[in-house]
Structures are given as C-alpha cells and as structure tokens.
Amino acid sequence: MRLAECLGLDTRKYQITNAPDQEDRSIHPLESTIPDEERFKDAVRLQLQCRACGESLHFEGPILSYECCSHEGIICKNASCNKVFSVPSIVAQVECQIRQLTSKYYEAWLVCDDAACGSRTRQINVYGKRCLGPNRLADGCRGVMRYEYTDKMLYNQLLYFSSLFNVGKAIAKSGGGSEKQG
C-alpha cells in the first residue's frame, strides 16, 4: 500500500492484503481441549497392508480396531491369512505415509478461497495473498490465496498417527485404568 501511495496509484485497491482475515479475529478453543474425534476428523486414516496376503485394513487404534488387535500385535483381517503384522512392516508403512503427507505439505499448493475462481498454483504473486484469477490478469477475482495443506493440518496428522499407538491413552479412554484392584 505504501509503495502504491508513493507511485501515485489508487491505494484502496491494495488495502485488501493488509486487512486481517476473519479467521484470525475469531476465538478458537485450545487444541488440547477438543475431543480426538473432532480434532482428527480431517486426518488421513492409517492404512496397513499385510505382507503375506496383500489385504489392506484401516487401523484406527486398539479401541476402534479391536477385532484386529491381539497380545501378539495387529492381525490381518483376512480370515484365511490371520498373520501378525511385523513391527518393522508397521513402522515402514507408517513412515511411508508420513513422508507422503510431508511431501504434500512441502509442495505448498495455494488455492483461491473464492469458489467461482478455483485457481490453484504454487507461485505466490507480488500482491501477497490476493488471487490473480484463473487467467492471471488480476481481474474479476477478489479471493484470497490459502495453502491447500497447512502446517496445522500436518501437525494434527502427526498427532493422529501418534495417538493410534498411544496405549496409555487407549487404556484411559476404555476405562481400564480407572478400576481399582482390591
């Protein structure tokens, strides 16, 4: 805006980028107070594939996926296979999915929040967050460019994967840790 003023241009056109977003002004609850079902609703679900038969399953943790959990570990849901997933196999598959999502974050795709525009790019323009429109001529679109996969989304995804293997949290959630032995 200051540069436009010095050049003698209309500064009203550039005030959009300096206005704080509506999201920034709203009050959000602390992330730790939001229940896991709400917090991880947009997270990509963990998919594990059996090395023996090739069957894949969505693992939702020891409580929600209790039918495929045993004392030996995670068991293939294929009735004819019933093999236990090896720990290195689980680690490799989780690591592969984490790498895919981290790559998605570092691709840094930007999308316009105006539904009529639908512009998607990896280049930030000289106007900051302002969208240049689908034909890049800065006409007709008043949308704001936002990251398609944000750092908050990646952080919540990593927390989701971590929560799947948190046995202490699963015991507390199931009520097993609250009983006293007499």
N, C-alpha and C positions, 0 to 999 in steps of 0.2 A: 504494500500500500504506500509505503514511504517513497519507494522508487517511482511509482506511478505519479505521485504528487510532484516529485522533482522534475519529471518529464512533462508535466502539464497534462496528464491524462485524467480521465474520469476515475476518481478513487472509489466510488460506490461499487463499481464492478469487482473490486479486489477486497472488499470488506468481508466477503463470504468466508474466505480462508482464515480470517482472524477470529471469527465468531466461535465460541466454544460449542462443541457438539451437545445435542440434547442428552446423549448418553452420559456425558461427563458431568452434567449437572444433577442427574438423578442419584438418589441414595440407594446403594446396593448393600445387602447383608454381607457379613463376613463369610468367606467361602467355607470356613470350617464349621459354620452353623447350618449350612444347607445339607439336607439328607443326601446320602450317596445316590439314591435313585434319581433325584433331581439333578444333582451335580454332574453325574456321568451319563445323562440321557443322550447326549450327542457323541459320546465316545465310541470309537470303532471297537466292536466286540472282538475278543481274542478267539482266533480260530486255530485249533491244533489239528494236525493231520497225523494219523497213525502210520508209522514207518513200515509196519508189517502188511496191512491190507489196503492202505491208501484212503480209508474212510476219514472224513473230517468232522469235527464237532466244535460247537461254540462252548467254550469254557467260561462259566460265569462265577467261578469261585466255589469253595467247598459247600456252601449252603444251597445256592441255587442249582448247582450241578452235582447234587449229592449222589445221583444214580451212577455217575461215572467216577466217583471218588471211593477209595478204599484205604486201608492202612498201608498198603504197598505203594500207592500213588494214584495217578489218573489212569483209568482203564478205558480201552477202546469201547465205544458203544455198539460196535458191530458184534452181534451175538455169536457169530462163528469165529471171531478173532479173539476177543477178550484179553488182548495183550496189555501189559502195563507199559505206559509211556516211559522211556528212559529220561532221566534228569537232563543229560546233555541234549537230547532231542527237544525237550520243552524249552530249555534255555536258548537254543539256537533259533527256534521258531519265534519266541517272544522277541529276541534280539533282532531278527529279520523284520518283524512288524514294526518295532520301534525305529529301525533305520529307515523304513519306507515312510513313516509319518514324519520323521525328522527331515527327510529329503523334501517332502511336501511343504514343510514349513520354510525351508531354505530356498525353495523355488520362488517364493514371495510373489505369488499372483495377486493382483489387485482387481477388484470388481466394483462396478458402479452400483450404488445403492438405489438408483432410480430404475424401477422395473421396466420402464419403457425403453431405456437405453441398453442395458445389458452388456456394457463394454467390459472386456476382460483383457488385462495387459500385465506385463512385468516391468513396464517403464513408468517411472514417476515423472510427471511433467513439470514445467517451470512454474506452474500455478499452484504447486503444492498438492493438496488433496482434491482439488477441483477436477472434475471429469471434463475431458475434451470432447466427449461424444463419440458415437460409433465411427464417424469418418474423420476424426482427429482435427476438426476445424474450429473447435471451441464454440460451436453454435448449437443451440437447441437443448442442451443438457445442463441442468443445474445440480446434478447429483454430486455426491462425494465419493471418492475412491477409498475403499477399505480393503484390508488384507483378507483374502479368502480363508486362509488358515492362520490364525493369530497365535501369538506366544501363549496366551491364556488357554487356548484350545489344546496346544501341545502339552502344556503343564498339566491340565486336567486329564489328558490321555495317559500321561506317565503315572499320575496318581491312581488312575483306574487300574492300570496294569499292576501297580504295586499293591493295591487293595485286594486283588484277586488271590494273592499268595500270602496275605497277612492272616495267619492262623489265629493269633490272639484276638484280632478284631472279629473274626468269624465266630469264635467261641463266645465272646461277649455279646454278639448280635443274636446268637441262638439261645442265649440264656444259660448256657452250660457253666459259665464261670461264676454265676451268682448263687448257685446252690452251695450250702454248707454241708460238709460231711460230719456226721455226729457220732 
